């Protein structure tokens, strides 16, 4: 591949250095890093895991982790770190794992990752996508190494303990939503010494971490541990409190909060929009996942058809399989290449017996005696998108077919429920999202900020965490600026707390 421009020149120079280093290793009788085989990531056997919701991923052993970490090329300008939304220093902690210096590696990881045990399981791996080891073989298994590290240094997946809480000083902030963005924003504000209260409508904090990601991918105790760490840092949680029903933005300001962060996520499922889409046994994907997370999902018998191609669709299909479905078929309107779901999750679903049908969209759902009887599908073909992006699915005239079903799961995307979550809040929106300033995270209402999926986030945990951290810093700076008389008191109090600790 021809590399051009400054980045290409830099990468060419890096590759040259790797080759020179490999030559030195070969002269010394050591196998060059570029020839070390990737250590396969371990998964529980599919014939066992389909019967429960226990975690699928099995951490490396210490020997496996050191062997895999030894594949790191130790780049000078590490693309893995540059690609990480959180700026996690994989280029530092991975070589430390290779040397067996696990406590030092854990300390480096904790510097930038506010919830390492969670990211070790559900991060979308942008670091591995740009790992230069992947140019000659497979990329270094950075996420699997992080999983090993948090387990080896803390145990039980509880993550890496943060700094001890300091006394709360200054003007308080309210955070609406206890999902990844809100949770990280609250933790960041608390670490900055600011009083912060998180309000969430659900009975347990965590947002989609707790209610939207199945336990076989993210065990509930891992999320609970991150929330307890936030509490230990000084974050106060008020659960079962819905904005607009139990408290309003005006009441929060009247109670003394100087800023409000809206981190309400995207919890409303899009409908299929076809005849029969409202039948009793047509279930929204996120509703199914919430019931599974709450332990209230009933057993599913018979044939299940899942419509969608994202991570939620894969999670719904795999959950239905665990709930007892005899067959599960996932149908997506584009090809496998265009699926937004992560390839590793798709591969695991196939191992568990999930069938896939591509280039088809539902046209109607026919009702049977107890609900669904059959789903009619329209075959599609892909045409170039004149606006860029993924190819557009276009119906093929006359190409229709049917798929018998007892249950249909609609997992065709989620969107913010701004009307339901923010009744009476006159905040500006754009394309169904909260309209915010990209730098300050401010909305059209002074003192009200927003971040995460409801404000145009990328719908993955790592990006949500990064946005929450940036929003927290922006809010912290804003509150200091608008309450300048209190700034000296705030800084003095923080100094006294630090001196007395």
Phi, psi and omega per residue, in radians:
X1 nan 2.323 3.137
X2 -1.394 2.199 3.137
X3 -1.827 2.232 -3.083
X4 -2.202 2.837 3.075
X5 1.378 -3.116 -3.086
X6 -1.094 -0.760 -3.135
X7 -1.106 -0.711 3.121
X8 -1.133 -0.696 3.106
X9 -1.097 -0.742 3.127
X10 -1.088 -0.789 -3.108
X11 -1.164 -0.657 3.084
X12 -1.053 -0.737 3.116
X13 -1.131 -0.678 3.115
X14 -1.101 -0.805 3.139
X15 -1.050 -0.675 3.115
X16 -1.080 -0.748 3.127
X17 -1.132 -0.683 3.113
X18 -1.065 -0.735 -3.123
X19 -1.136 -0.720 3.112
X20 -1.101 -0.726 -3.139
X21 -1.170 -0.703 3.106
X22 -1.059 -0.695 3.124
X23 -1.088 -0.718 3.107
X24 -1.098 -0.737 3.136
X25 -1.131 -0.685 3.121
X26 -1.119 -0.685 3.117
X27 -1.137 -0.528 3.127
X28 -1.512 0.041 3.116
X29 1.387 0.318 3.127
X30 -1.818 2.417 3.111
X31 -1.158 2.157 3.131
X32 -1.036 2.612 -3.110
X33 -1.012 -0.594 -3.067
X34 -1.166 -0.267 -3.128
X35 -1.775 -0.078 3.135
X36 -1.243 2.233 -3.128
X37 -1.271 2.567 3.093
X38 -1.199 2.375 3.074
X39 -1.371 2.080 -3.094
X40 -1.036 2.457 3.034
X41 -1.290 2.448 -3.024
X42 -1.634 2.371 3.070
X43 -2.268 2.575 3.020
X44 -1.089 2.547 -3.124
X45 -1.029 2.414 -3.095
X46 -1.056 -0.571 -3.120
X47 -1.190 -0.302 3.075
X48 -1.682 -0.750 -2.990
X49 -1.262 -0.363 -3.129
X50 -1.254 -0.104 -3.107
X51 -1.783 0.031 -3.141
X52 -2.686 3.089 3.119
X53 -1.916 0.393 3.074
X54 -1.187 2.727 -3.065
X55 -1.031 2.362 -3.107
X56 -1.407 -0.769 -3.068
X57 -1.261 2.394 3.085
X58 -1.979 2.181 -3.092
X59 -1.099 2.671 2.995
X60 -1.023 2.693 2.863
X61 -1.365 2.945 -3.141
X62 -1.054 -0.688 3.135
X63 -1.184 -0.724 3.105
X64 -1.114 -0.750 -3.119
X65 -1.109 -0.782 -3.136
X66 -1.141 -0.649 3.117
X67 -1.158 -0.751 3.138
X68 -1.216 -0.720 3.137
X69 -1.113 -0.489 3.126
X70 -1.160 -0.248 3.105
X71 -1.336 -0.229 -3.127
X72 -1.048 2.299 -3.113
X73 -1.441 -0.114 3.079
X74 0.969 0.962 -3.106
X75 -1.113 2.569 3.125
X76 -1.265 -0.803 3.020
X77 -1.914 1.487 -2.924
X78 -1.192 2.024 3.100
X79 -1.126 -0.453 3.130
X80 -1.100 -0.769 3.130
X81 -1.214 -0.695 3.138
X82 -1.127 -0.540 -3.095
X83 -1.439 -0.321 -3.065
X84 -1.303 2.172 3.112
X85 -1.029 -0.489 -3.138
X86 -1.604 -0.122 -3.110
X87 1.235 0.455 -3.138
X88 -1.101 2.324 -3.013
X89 -1.509 1.228 3.087
X90 -1.083 -0.525 -3.138
X91 -1.174 -0.255 3.109
X92 -1.794 -0.851 -3.023
X93 -1.333 -0.477 3.100
X94 -1.141 -0.854 3.054
X95 -1.048 -0.569 3.085
X96 -1.142 -0.631 3.049
X97 -1.084 -0.759 3.138
X98 -1.019 -0.561 -3.141
X99 -1.545 -0.016 3.133
X100 1.376 0.237 -3.111
X101 -1.648 1.253 -2.939
X102 -1.243 -0.697 -3.137
X103 -1.112 -0.690 3.097
X104 -1.158 -0.705 3.117
X105 -1.093 -0.726 3.140
X106 -1.122 -0.661 3.129
X107 -1.148 -0.691 3.103
X108 -1.139 -0.754 3.130
X109 -1.053 -0.750 -3.071
X110 -1.223 -0.315 -3.127
X111 -1.065 -0.634 -3.037
X112 -2.068 -0.371 -3.079
X113 -1.743 1.945 -3.088
X114 -1.316 -0.265 3.124
X115 -2.559 1.233 -3.010
X116 -1.105 -0.622 -3.117
X117 -1.167 -0.531 3.088
X118 -1.319 -0.867 -3.132
X119 -1.088 -0.513 3.129
X120 -1.130 -0.261 -3.099
X121 -1.943 -0.575 -2.996
X122 -2.173 0.085 3.072
X123 -1.071 2.545 -3.116
X124 -1.481 0.155 2.972
X125 1.074 0.838 3.069
X126 -1.123 -0.455 3.112
X127 -1.100 -0.743 -3.110
X128 -1.238 -0.481 -3.141
X129 -1.136 -0.458 -3.105
X130 -1.958 0.059 -3.139
X131 -1.041 2.211 -3.063
X132 -1.247 -0.319 3.029
X133 -1.082 -0.471 3.110
X134 -1.230 -0.206 3.107
X135 -1.272 -0.433 -3.112
X136 -2.003 -0.331 3.117
X137 -2.682 -2.284 3.068
X138 -1.714 2.588 3.073
X139 -1.125 2.764 3.057
X140 -1.096 2.403 -3.113
X141 -1.364 1.268 -2.998
X142 -1.137 -0.768 -3.115
X143 -1.131 -0.697 3.114
X144 -1.134 -0.612 3.087
X145 -1.190 -0.640 3.070
X146 -1.139 -0.705 3.099
X147 -1.032 -0.829 3.089
X148 -1.007 -0.784 -3.024
X149 -1.125 -0.800 -3.120
X150 -1.179 -0.561 3.102
X151 -1.262 -0.711 -3.061
X152 -1.271 -0.490 -3.048
X153 -1.769 -0.281 3.129
X154 -2.164 -0.630 -3.101
X155 1.479 2.527 3.069
X156 1.038 0.352 3.053
X157 1.154 0.378 -3.033
X158 -1.393 -0.073 3.093
X159 1.564 -3.011 -3.091
X160 -1.836 2.227 -3.061
X161 -1.103 2.409 3.116
X162 -1.469 -3.090 3.136
X163 -1.184 2.732 3.101
X164 -1.115 2.578 -3.109
X165 -1.184 2.436 3.022
X166 -1.745 2.885 3.128
X167 -1.100 2.559 -3.115
X168 -1.448 2.269 -3.139
X169 -2.358 2.884 3.031
X170 1.429 -2.903 -3.044
X171 -1.509 2.399 -3.068
X172 -1.379 2.784 3.136
X173 -2.260 2.488 3.060
X174 -1.872 2.381 3.081
X175 -2.044 2.218 3.123
X176 -1.787 1.914 -3.134
X177 1.992 2.190 -3.085
X178 -1.905 0.509 3.040
X179 -1.397 -2.939 -3.058
X180 -1.027 -0.746 3.130
X181 -1.141 -0.867 -3.119
X182 -1.136 -0.687 -3.120
X183 -1.126 -0.797 -3.132
X184 -1.224 -0.674 3.097
X185 -1.064 -0.781 -3.137
X186 -1.113 -0.766 3.131
X187 -1.098 -0.714 3.134
X188 -1.122 -0.772 3.111
X189 -1.085 -0.707 3.119
X190 -1.141 -0.704 3.113
X191 -1.157 -0.442 3.053
X192 -1.390 -0.034 3.104
X193 1.591 0.195 -3.048
X194 -1.729 2.377 3.060
X195 -1.105 2.329 -3.103
X196 -2.510 2.373 3.081
X197 -2.128 2.311 3.115
X198 -1.817 2.212 3.085
X199 -1.883 2.326 3.122
X200 -2.528 2.474 -3.070
X201 -1.330 -0.337 -3.061
X202 -1.531 2.814 -3.071
X203 -1.293 -0.310 3.081
X204 -2.304 2.518 -3.140
X205 -1.312 2.826 3.093
X206 2.256 -0.357 -3.129
X207 1.011 -2.368 -3.115
X208 -1.194 -0.334 3.038
X209 -1.071 -0.688 -3.101
X210 -1.599 -0.617 -2.960
X211 -1.940 -0.108 -3.074
X212 -2.152 -0.259 3.126
X213 -1.925 2.121 -3.080
X214 -1.083 2.684 -3.084
X215 -1.135 -0.394 3.127
X216 -1.213 -0.323 3.028
X217 -1.749 -0.710 -3.115
X218 -2.374 1.680 -3.130
X219 -1.014 2.519 -3.065
X220 -1.085 -0.558 -3.104
X221 -1.182 -0.423 3.112
X222 -1.229 -0.795 3.073
X223 -1.107 -0.746 3.141
X224 -1.054 -0.660 3.135
X225 -1.142 -0.700 3.111
X226 -1.120 -0.650 3.122
X227 -1.193 -0.691 3.108
X228 -1.146 -0.616 3.070
X229 -1.125 -0.659 3.081
X230 -1.141 -0.721 3.080
X231 -1.058 -0.748 3.133
X232 -1.100 -0.493 3.117
X233 -1.407 -0.113 3.088
X234 1.984 0.000 3.139
X235 -1.275 2.339 3.088
X236 -1.801 2.298 3.141
X237 -1.922 2.314 2.987
X238 -2.100 1.795 -3.020
X239 -1.724 2.763 -3.071
X240 1.252 0.357 -3.126
X241 -2.005 2.004 -3.110
X242 -1.771 2.283 3.079
X243 -1.128 2.297 -3.123
X244 1.670 -0.549 3.090
X245 -1.711 -0.825 -3.065
X246 -1.844 -0.395 3.139
X247 -2.707 2.619 3.115
X248 -2.056 2.873 3.097
X249 -1.067 -0.722 3.127
X250 -1.054 -0.710 3.125
X251 -1.163 -0.607 3.110
X252 -1.145 -0.769 3.096
X253 -1.132 -0.695 3.135
X254 -1.132 -0.491 3.140
X255 -1.386 -0.071 3.070
X256 1.938 -0.071 3.086
X257 -1.226 2.278 -3.091
X258 -1.593 -0.217 3.092
X259 -2.675 2.637 3.103
X260 -2.239 2.217 3.088
X261 -1.839 2.131 3.081
X262 -1.607 1.890 3.099
X263 -2.204 1.034 -2.918
X264 -1.520 -0.114 3.066
X265 1.247 -2.915 3.134
X266 -2.244 1.645 -2.986
X267 -1.930 0.017 3.141
X268 -1.715 2.182 -3.123
X269 -1.441 2.413 3.045
X270 -1.309 2.513 3.135
X271 -1.510 2.851 3.116
X272 -1.250 -0.500 3.111
X273 1.182 0.597 3.122
X274 -2.222 2.773 3.066
X275 -0.986 2.330 -3.105
X276 1.539 0.008 -3.108
X277 -1.196 -0.193 3.140
X278 -1.891 0.288 3.115
X279 -1.144 2.737 -3.053
X280 -1.003 -0.619 -3.079
X281 -1.734 0.416 2.940
X282 -1.774 1.979 -2.967
X283 -1.988 2.410 3.008
X284 -1.250 2.407 -3.071
X285 -1.005 -0.774 -3.117
X286 -1.198 -0.553 3.071
X287 -1.119 -0.714 3.101
X288 -1.092 -0.784 -3.115
X289 -1.152 -0.630 3.079
X290 -1.114 -0.755 3.130
X291 -1.103 -0.698 3.097
X292 -1.089 -0.788 -3.129
X293 -1.116 -0.593 -3.140
X294 -1.415 -0.156 -3.098
X295 1.338 0.301 -3.091
X296 -1.936 0.128 -3.127
X297 -1.288 2.190 3.123
X298 -1.292 2.801 3.045
X299 -1.032 2.566 3.114
X300 -1.956 2.176 3.111
X301 -1.942 2.652 3.043
X302 1.539 -2.685 -2.985
X303 -1.705 2.264 -3.136
X304 -2.012 2.323 3.032
X305 -2.017 2.174 3.107
X306 -1.895 2.243 3.130
X307 -1.861 2.114 -3.139
X308 2.520 2.976 -3.101
X309 -2.444 0.176 -3.136
X310 -1.678 -3.055 -3.134
X311 -1.071 -0.651 3.138
X312 -1.119 -0.645 3.104
X313 -1.133 -0.760 3.110
X314 -1.108 -0.772 3.136
X315 -1.090 -0.698 3.128
X316 -1.146 -0.724 3.135
X317 -1.116 -0.791 -3.121
X318 -1.205 -0.581 3.091
X319 -1.191 -0.728 3.099
X320 -1.055 -0.673 3.093
X321 -1.070 -0.718 -3.134
X322 -1.266 -0.424 3.129
X323 -1.460 -0.004 3.007
X324 1.942 0.090 -3.138
X325 -1.022 2.420 3.139
X326 -1.260 -0.696 3.045
X327 -2.443 2.561 3.065
X328 -2.297 2.167 3.113
X329 -2.127 2.204 3.094
X330 -1.797 2.233 -3.098
X331 -2.050 2.258 -3.103
X332 -2.250 2.484 -2.994
X333 -1.369 -0.274 3.057
X334 -1.896 -2.960 3.135
X335 -1.510 3.027 3.129
X336 -1.063 -0.612 -3.115
X337 -1.062 -0.623 -3.083
X338 -1.517 -0.024 -3.112
X339 -1.066 2.243 3.074
X340 -1.277 -0.290 3.112
X341 -1.113 2.630 -3.109
X342 -1.257 2.364 -3.086
X343 -0.955 -0.659 -3.130
X344 -1.105 -0.667 3.129
X345 -1.209 -0.650 3.098
X346 -1.110 -0.768 -3.141
X347 -1.093 -0.718 3.116
X348 -1.148 -0.642 3.097
X349 -1.102 -0.735 3.110
X350 -1.094 -0.684 3.096
X351 -1.062 -0.532 -3.104
X352 -1.538 0.109 3.037
X353 1.643 0.178 3.090
X354 -1.304 2.267 3.081
X355 -1.616 2.588 -3.116
X356 -2.149 2.390 3.009
X357 -2.236 2.297 -3.054
X358 -2.024 2.899 3.091
X359 1.001 0.903 3.096
X360 -2.688 2.516 3.121
X361 -2.291 2.519 -3.127
X362 -1.166 2.470 3.141
X363 -1.954 -0.553 3.110
X364 -2.933 2.717 3.079
X365 -2.119 2.118 -3.088
X366 -1.608 2.470 -3.098
X367 -1.552 2.393 3.053
X368 -1.896 -2.793 -3.100
X369 -1.127 -0.772 -3.076
X370 -1.817 0.079 -3.088
X371 2.535 -1.975 -3.097
X372 -1.393 2.489 3.047
X373 -2.077 -0.791 -3.081
X374 -2.698 2.623 3.064
X375 -1.963 2.207 3.080
X376 -1.585 2.290 -3.117
X377 -2.062 2.588 3.057
X378 -1.888 2.168 3.093
X379 -1.225 2.556 -3.069
X380 -2.179 2.781 2.943
X381 -2.252 2.749 -3.100
X382 -1.727 2.366 3.065
X383 -2.181 2.641 -3.125
X384 -1.009 2.488 3.100
X385 -1.567 1.980 -3.081
X386 -1.138 -0.386 3.119
X387 -1.605 0.085 -3.065
X388 1.554 3.073 3.140
X389 1.522 -2.857 -3.078
X390 -1.166 2.646 3.073
X391 -1.040 2.669 -3.103
X392 -1.630 2.313 3.061
X393 -1.363 2.276 -3.105
X394 -2.173 2.297 -3.121
X395 -1.060 2.493 3.020
X396 -1.669 1.993 -3.068
X397 -0.959 2.282 3.062
X398 1.383 -0.074 -3.105
X399 -1.675 1.543 -3.124
X400 -2.194 2.685 3.108
X401 -2.705 2.948 -3.061
X402 -2.151 2.669 3.098
X403 -2.357 2.049 3.119
X404 -1.101 2.529 -3.107
X405 -2.709 2.591 2.996
X406 -1.859 -0.477 3.108
X407 -2.430 2.415 3.052
X408 -2.081 2.303 3.105
X409 -1.966 2.091 3.135
X410 -1.654 1.938 -3.140
X411 -2.267 1.108 -3.036
X412 -1.842 0.391 3.064
X413 2.114 2.805 3.128
X414 -2.251 2.768 -3.134
X415 -2.572 2.781 3.110
X416 -1.172 2.486 3.053
X417 -1.721 1.324 -3.030
X418 -1.179 -0.662 3.134
X419 -1.161 -0.749 -3.113
X420 -1.311 -0.593 -3.073
X421 -1.546 -0.468 -3.069
X422 -2.213 0.933 -3.138
X423 -1.134 2.295 3.085
X424 1.373 0.091 3.111
X425 -1.706 1.923 -3.040
X426 -1.406 1.037 -3.107
X427 -1.642 2.466 -3.100
X428 -1.239 2.509 3.116
X429 -2.219 2.852 3.083
X430 -2.625 2.150 -3.120
X431 0.968 0.668 3.098
X432 1.364 0.106 3.137
X433 -2.037 2.807 3.018
X434 -1.185 2.257 -3.118
X435 -1.519 2.015 -3.076
X436 -2.225 2.788 2.984
X437 -1.338 2.279 -3.013
X438 -1.124 -0.462 -3.092
X439 -1.635 -0.781 -3.050
X440 -1.614 -0.252 -3.067
X441 1.126 0.249 -3.138
X442 -1.357 2.532 3.058
X443 -1.652 -2.961 3.115
X444 -1.295 -0.157 3.119
X445 -1.798 2.133 3.125
X446 -0.989 2.308 3.127
X447 1.498 -0.107 3.108
X448 -1.888 2.204 -3.083
X449 -2.122 2.910 3.137
X450 -2.636 2.637 3.058
X451 -2.755 3.007 3.104
X452 1.504 -2.799 -3.022
X453 -1.080 -0.552 -3.120
X454 -1.256 -0.263 3.140
X455 -2.021 0.527 3.066
X456 1.509 0.394 3.094
X457 -1.158 3.051 -3.017
X458 -1.642 0.194 3.024
X459 1.058 0.613 2.941
X460 -2.390 2.704 -2.943
X461 -1.135 -0.734 -3.061
X462 -1.154 -0.777 3.095
X463 -1.122 -0.697 3.119
X464 -1.064 -0.728 3.116
X465 -1.119 -0.740 3.135
X466 -1.107 -0.728 3.105
X467 -1.129 -0.684 3.108
X468 -1.088 -0.692 3.139
X469 -1.182 -0.756 3.119
X470 -1.131 -0.726 3.129
X471 -1.098 -0.691 3.138
X472 -1.080 -0.749 3.131
X473 -1.137 -0.707 3.118
X474 -1.102 -0.713 3.130
X475 -1.177 -0.744 3.113
X476 -0.997 -0.803 3.133
X477 -1.148 -0.688 3.140
X478 -1.087 -0.831 -3.084
X479 -1.117 -0.699 3.087
X480 -1.088 -0.641 -3.091
X481 -1.253 -0.751 -3.070
X482 -1.441 -0.202 3.094
X483 -2.131 0.860 -3.041
X484 -0.950 -0.622 3.110
X485 -1.054 -0.471 -3.125
X486 -1.535 -0.154 -3.038
X487 -1.071 -0.775 -3.129
X488 -1.101 -0.769 3.121
X489 -1.058 -0.719 -3.133
X490 -1.088 -0.867 -3.121
X491 -1.144 -0.670 3.128
X492 -1.142 -0.745 3.128
X493 -1.100 -0.742 3.117
X494 -1.084 -0.687 3.119
X495 -1.124 -0.743 -3.135
X496 -1.146 -0.676 3.093
X497 -1.092 -0.778 -3.116
X498 -1.146 -0.668 -3.125
X499 -1.211 -0.538 -3.081
X500 -1.539 -0.149 -3.092
X501 -1.419 nan nan
